[in-house]
Amino acid sequence: MAQTPSIPKGTRDFGCIEMARRNYIFDNIKEVFRRFGYQQIETPAMENLSTLLGKYGDEGDKLLYRILNSGDAFSGVDWASAPSSAAITSKVCEKGLRYDLTVPFARFVTQHQNEITFPFKRFQIQPVWRADRPQKGRYREFYQCDADVIGSTSLLNELELVQIVDMVFARLGINVCIKINNRKLLAGIAEVAGVPDKMMDITVAIDKIDKIGLDNVKAELLEKGVGEAAIAVVEPVLTLSGSNQEKIEFMQKMLSSSEVGMKGVEEISSLFELISAAGIRQKVELDLSLARGLNYYTGAIFEIKALDFAIGSICGGGRYDDLTGIFGLKNVSGVGISFGADRIYDVLLGLDKYPASLLSGASVLFTNMGEKEAAYCLGAISELRSHGISCVLYPESAKLKKQFEYANRGNISVVIVAGESEMAEGKFTVKNMASGEQQSVAKEDLFHYLTDVLE
Amino acid sequence: MAQTPSIPKGTRDFGCIEMARRNYIFDNIKEVFRRFGYQQIETPAMENLSTLLGKYGDEGDKLLYRILNSGDAFSGVDWASAPSSAAITSKVCEKGLRYDLTVPFARFVTQHQNEITFPFKRFQIQPVWRADRPQKGRYREFYQCDADVIGSTSLLNELELVQIVDMVFARLGINVCIKINNRKLLAGIAEVAGVPDKMMDITVAIDKIDKIGLDNVKAELLEKGVGEAAIAVVEPVLTLSGSNQEKIEFMQKMLSSSEVGMKGVEEISSLFELISAAGIRQKVELDLSLARGLNYYTGAIFEIKALDFAIGSICGGGRYDDLTGIFGLKNVSGVGISFGADRIYDVLLGLDKYPASLLSGASVLFTNMGEKEAAYCLGAISELRSHGISCVLYPESAKLKKQFEYANRGNISVVIVAGESEMAEGKFTVKNMASGEQQSVAKEDLFHYLTDVLE
């Protein structure tokens, strides 16, 4: 057992500084969710495979982590029948790890529908697991951070999610562009282009426009059976410029013959009116080339990009009309967003936006000059802690140099020394690590002195 | 798919109120850890089985959840050789779910030893999974909440853990008894009883004294080969009464011939001196019948019981001298404690100690009387939220009765009505849901009015 231990590929340990930064992100998001009346829930890491399978497409099913049944999982397998791998797997694994938070949430709402007061506003911040090929920025275990309102079709919910995004990124100091589109506009475009059955193909193709460019999107559309004439109708929409209002007017004219398209125009135009009335500080843009891959979206869709840092979208979401239908609860509409914690982490790091205080574990280190000296510090330490100040007493009476090194490495702001002379005078020597300044402070004045220094 | 979905046996959904209560517990504990300079880390849910196997005894190995390798896990199995279930399992599962936080922590410290500044004070709050038979109060997924200091042998660390326990339960309003013992005293007792090799048997037997009583402990000792004469030496220790000081003096006399025993007396007596000097508010008791089952403890051991509510221990821990040795990092001593979140949850519920505010998702509901009225509220809502007040705008213009019901069910303190007349006068009608009192408040005074009401 003497080889250095390691962790599975695609998973991560989060050390103290990474955790402090992650908590900074999650605490900010949670505080905003709280102000908007969203309440937290948690679901188990393990779900029955019957809940998970078939919800993420064939590719998703392959990426599910399956858990071996406990006890002797293989005792009931009839080897003589030469079962296939798939047959054995379904026999020996009944549970899997959560793949996202959306399906467990739909399961939760269906299972607890009689206890829930609708409209139900919940948020959920938990890890998910995918047996994906690990690569830069893609992990097999990562946190999702979702907020959804379910049981209301009002566009005020869409507005609220935009306001949440606005407040979260204002608090984090990230300038973003909030891109909005509506699946009904996409459906309308497919209709007026004469290919209403190709709506999802069009959506999937234009979802890639950022990655592969307009020409490749057109090639893919042709491949999917969307003809040249139809593409000629779709193309100007994808390259449409102008103000949000101009775009809405363009769509209104273009989609006048499509019922679903006009419903989309009405929704998007009401939402932009609400956004104007509420006053959003960040940039909000109607982006008709925004599609989002997930096929359960039916109305508004959102995607948020950082303006000053090149990275994919850092938040996204949309309206879905029938998420719980797969579990037998029909006609429940909802709308939600998901914050991409790992990418937000990288943006804040790249833009150097983390508060410096996140680097320090404690604010104050009391050095340890021996048993009596340590005992002399105990009362002051308790007082500071009871006032909320984070203090450490160095546990060993090591060389002072080593103790100061410990303070330096831990980014501790203040080091307090109490030796024989300080004890005799009822004082402490307080050293400000940033300025190097040193001050003798009476025991009873320590708390007030430090509250000034630590501000 | 129309049958009602469910979750795996022994796992739980945490709804909004349960989560608010759990967060209340964890937030209090985290705040205390922070004040003592402990920093959070997280490790992956999945560890390599080579990290986990053999660390929890044969019984523990059986309770590990194993994860099927991704891809076609069974393709490499040589069925012709008629492999045993164990052989197949080890072939098709390389990863398992975390069984506790201690072994992952030891793995973390070993793996990251060059990045860590010792003494290293970390805390960790994450779920663990055990394929145990589910029963009342025992789950297959539950959170552990651990704090450890590693890389220091000083008893100041033990003191600090006692202070942490003291502050946590003071904040939560739970009166506890902090029971302390030392494994070296148990070793000394085995020595002076003439059965030094039976130290672990004695420990395991007396660990059960609360559950099975003194007579059954004696019977078990006999069974384990501890003779009548030795039991006659052990017994008076288990039933020893008196003050902590009297117990220490008794042990000092009794163990004078045992080197390890006298080291234990020295440690326990120093720790109680430190506790007196630091001033602990909760009851602290030297309990010589405290043993704790885990065999890695080598010094101080702790166990905390609620005084006003009958339940097992709600917190426990101890000193271990060689936790990272299993991973090849020798001679690193540590001491830690673990809070039992599920039991603390039950104690607070049983004693009715949760703040009433945990029941409400939002503080204020703005009713929705129509599109124009809702738009009239938007500015006020934004202002309140920017000041940290949690507000909800009812998303549909439903009947007022329904909206008030929504406020009642959600324990919302204040409901605000804005209809045509309020809009005309630039006012809001504010209803205090507890008192039933209703007040007309000018738009610009709303925030100040509410800060008073909500206090």
Chai-1 contact restraints between the chains, C-beta under 6 A:
chainA,res_idxA,chainB,res_idxB,connection_type,confidence,min_distance_angstrom,max_distance_angstrom,comment,restraint_id
A,M1,B,I326,contact,1.0,0.0,6.0,A-B,restraint_1
A,A2,B,G328,contact,1.0,0.0,6.0,A-B,restraint_2
A,P5,B,T51,contact,1.0,0.0,6.0,A-B,restraint_3
A,P5,B,R107,contact,1.0,0.0,6.0,A-B,restraint_4
A,P5,B,T110,contact,1.0,0.0,6.0,A-B,restraint_5
A,P5,B,Q111,contact,1.0,0.0,6.0,A-B,restraint_6
A,P5,B,F327,contact,1.0,0.0,6.0,A-B,restraint_7
A,I7,B,P44,contact,1.0,0.0,6.0,A-B,restraint_8
A,P8,B,M46,contact,1.0,0.0,6.0,A-B,restraint_9
A,P8,B,N48,contact,1.0,0.0,6.0,A-B,restraint_10
A,P8,B,K95,contact,1.0,0.0,6.0,A-B,restraint_11
A,T11,B,P44,contact,1.0,0.0,6.0,A-B,restraint_12
A,T11,B,M46,contact,1.0,0.0,6.0,A-B,restraint_13
A,D13,B,T43,contact,1.0,0.0,6.0,A-B,restraint_14
A,D13,B,F108,contact,1.0,0.0,6.0,A-B,restraint_15
A,F14,B,E42,contact,1.0,0.0,6.0,A-B,restraint_16
A,G15,B,I41,contact,1.0,0.0,6.0,A-B,restraint_17
A,C16,B,Q39,contact,1.0,0.0,6.0,A-B,restraint_18
A,M19,B,Q40,contact,1.0,0.0,6.0,A-B,restraint_19
A,M19,B,I41,contact,1.0,0.0,6.0,A-B,restraint_20
A,R34,B,S390,contact,1.0,0.0,6.0,A-B,restraint_21
A,R35,B,R385,contact,1.0,0.0,6.0,A-B,restraint_22
A,R35,B,S390,contact,1.0,0.0,6.0,A-B,restraint_23
A,G37,B,G361,contact,1.0,0.0,6.0,A-B,restraint_24
A,G37,B,A362,contact,1.0,0.0,6.0,A-B,restraint_25
A,G37,B,S390,contact,1.0,0.0,6.0,A-B,restraint_26
A,G37,B,V392,contact,1.0,0.0,6.0,A-B,restraint_27
A,Q39,B,C16,contact,1.0,0.0,6.0,A-B,restraint_28
A,Q39,B,G361,contact,1.0,0.0,6.0,A-B,restraint_29
A,Q40,B,M19,contact,1.0,0.0,6.0,A-B,restraint_30
A,I41,B,G15,contact,1.0,0.0,6.0,A-B,restraint_31
A,I41,B,M19,contact,1.0,0.0,6.0,A-B,restraint_32
A,E42,B,F14,contact,1.0,0.0,6.0,A-B,restraint_33
A,T43,B,D13,contact,1.0,0.0,6.0,A-B,restraint_34
A,P44,B,I7,contact,1.0,0.0,6.0,A-B,restraint_35
A,P44,B,T11,contact,1.0,0.0,6.0,A-B,restraint_36
A,P44,B,E141,contact,1.0,0.0,6.0,A-B,restraint_37
A,M46,B,P8,contact,1.0,0.0,6.0,A-B,restraint_38
A,M46,B,T11,contact,1.0,0.0,6.0,A-B,restraint_39
A,N48,B,P8,contact,1.0,0.0,6.0,A-B,restraint_40
A,T51,B,P5,contact,1.0,0.0,6.0,A-B,restraint_41
A,Y65,B,I67,contact,1.0,0.0,6.0,A-B,restraint_42
A,R66,B,L68,contact,1.0,0.0,6.0,A-B,restraint_43
A,I67,B,Y65,contact,1.0,0.0,6.0,A-B,restraint_44
A,I67,B,I67,contact,1.0,0.0,6.0,A-B,restraint_45
A,L68,B,R66,contact,1.0,0.0,6.0,A-B,restraint_46
A,L68,B,L68,contact,1.0,0.0,6.0,A-B,restraint_47
A,L68,B,C93,contact,1.0,0.0,6.0,A-B,restraint_48
A,S70,B,A131,contact,1.0,0.0,6.0,A-B,restraint_49
A,D72,B,S85,contact,1.0,0.0,6.0,A-B,restraint_50
A,F74,B,S85,contact,1.0,0.0,6.0,A-B,restraint_51
A,F74,B,I88,contact,1.0,0.0,6.0,A-B,restraint_52
A,S85,B,D72,contact,1.0,0.0,6.0,A-B,restraint_53
A,S85,B,F74,contact,1.0,0.0,6.0,A-B,restraint_54
A,I88,B,F74,contact,1.0,0.0,6.0,A-B,restraint_55
A,C93,B,L68,contact,1.0,0.0,6.0,A-B,restraint_56
A,K95,B,P8,contact,1.0,0.0,6.0,A-B,restraint_57
A,R107,B,P5,contact,1.0,0.0,6.0,A-B,restraint_58
A,F108,B,D13,contact,1.0,0.0,6.0,A-B,restraint_59
A,T110,B,P5,contact,1.0,0.0,6.0,A-B,restraint_60
A,Q111,B,P5,contact,1.0,0.0,6.0,A-B,restraint_61
A,T117,B,R409,contact,1.0,0.0,6.0,A-B,restraint_62
A,P119,B,P395,contact,1.0,0.0,6.0,A-B,restraint_63
A,A131,B,S70,contact,1.0,0.0,6.0,A-B,restraint_64
A,E141,B,P44,contact,1.0,0.0,6.0,A-B,restraint_65
A,S152,B,P395,contact,1.0,0.0,6.0,A-B,restraint_66
A,S152,B,E396,contact,1.0,0.0,6.0,A-B,restraint_67
A,S154,B,P395,contact,1.0,0.0,6.0,A-B,restraint_68
A,S154,B,E396,contact,1.0,0.0,6.0,A-B,restraint_69
A,L156,B,P395,contact,1.0,0.0,6.0,A-B,restraint_70
A,N157,B,P395,contact,1.0,0.0,6.0,A-B,restraint_71
A,A277,B,A375,contact,1.0,0.0,6.0,A-B,restraint_72
A,A277,B,L378,contact,1.0,0.0,6.0,A-B,restraint_73
A,A278,B,L378,contact,1.0,0.0,6.0,A-B,restraint_74
A,I326,B,M1,contact,1.0,0.0,6.0,A-B,restraint_75
A,F327,B,P5,contact,1.0,0.0,6.0,A-B,restraint_76
A,G328,B,A2,contact,1.0,0.0,6.0,A-B,restraint_77
A,G361,B,G37,contact,1.0,0.0,6.0,A-B,restraint_78
A,G361,B,Q39,contact,1.0,0.0,6.0,A-B,restraint_79
A,A362,B,G37,contact,1.0,0.0,6.0,A-B,restraint_80
A,A375,B,A277,contact,1.0,0.0,6.0,A-B,restraint_81
A,L378,B,A277,contact,1.0,0.0,6.0,A-B,restraint_82
A,L378,B,A278,contact,1.0,0.0,6.0,A-B,restraint_83
A,R385,B,R35,contact,1.0,0.0,6.0,A-B,restraint_84
A,S390,B,R34,contact,1.0,0.0,6.0,A-B,restraint_85
A,S390,B,R35,contact,1.0,0.0,6.0,A-B,restraint_86
A,S390,B,G37,contact,1.0,0.0,6.0,A-B,restraint_87
A,V392,B,G37,contact,1.0,0.0,6.0,A-B,restraint_88
A,P395,B,P119,contact,1.0,0.0,6.0,A-B,restraint_89
A,P395,B,S152,contact,1.0,0.0,6.0,A-B,restraint_90
A,P395,B,S154,contact,1.0,0.0,6.0,A-B,restraint_91
A,P395,B,L156,contact,1.0,0.0,6.0,A-B,restraint_92
A,P395,B,N157,contact,1.0,0.0,6.0,A-B,restraint_93
A,E396,B,S152,contact,1.0,0.0,6.0,A-B,restraint_94
A,E396,B,S154,contact,1.0,0.0,6.0,A-B,restraint_95
A,R409,B,T117,contact,1.0,0.0,6.0,A-B,restraint_96
